[in-house]
Amino acid sequence: MKKTASGFMLVGGVVVALIGAEISGSANNASSTPDTDWYYSVINGCGILTIMAGLVMFFFGAMWFAKK
């Protein structure tokens, strides 16, 4: 992978993690009722998975950037 592409992946990982944090935070702050509680739990889980994907992107982008 070229240095430019790995740099974009490194920065993109941070952006994706911030988007996931916003998704998860909005799901946690939503006023939920027992009927919609599972809905907000699923959204929170998707936000956490997005954060993890962003961290993985950042990690591998940093590794590939350092190799070059």
N, C-alpha and C positions, 0 to 999 in steps of 0.2 A: 504494500500500500504506500502511496506517495505521502510525503510529509504534509502536503497541503490537505489531502483527504483525511489523514489522521488528525490533523489540527481541527478540521471542521467537525469530526466525530467527537473530539474532546470537548469542544465548546458546545456542540449540540447535545451532548450528554447532560451538561449542566442545565441547559434550557429545558430539556425533557423532564429532568428531575424537578425543576421549579414548577412546571405545568402540572405534574403529578401531585406535588404538594398543594397546589391550589385546588385541584379536584378533591383531594382527600380532606382538606380543610373545610371546603364548602359543604361536603357531605356530613362532616362532624358537626358543623354549626347549624345545620338545617333542623327546623323544628319538626320532629318526626312523631307520628302517632304509632300505636302498635300495628296498624295496618300497613304503614309504609316503612316500618323499621328495617325490614329485610332489604328493601329497595336502597336505602341509604347505606346499609352495610355492604351491599354489592358495589355501590359506587365508591365507597371508601376502600374496599379491597382492590378495585381497579386502579384507584389513585396510588395505592401502595405498590402495586405491580409496575405502574408507570415510573414511580420513583426508582425502583430497583433496576428497571431497564435503563434509565438514565445514568445510574451509577455504573452499571456494566459498560455502557457506551463510553463513559468518561474514563474508566479504568483501562479498557482496551485501546482507546484512542491515545491515552498517555503512554501506554507500553509501546505501541507502534511508533509514536512520535519520538520516543526516546531511542528506539532502535535505529532510526535514521539519523 
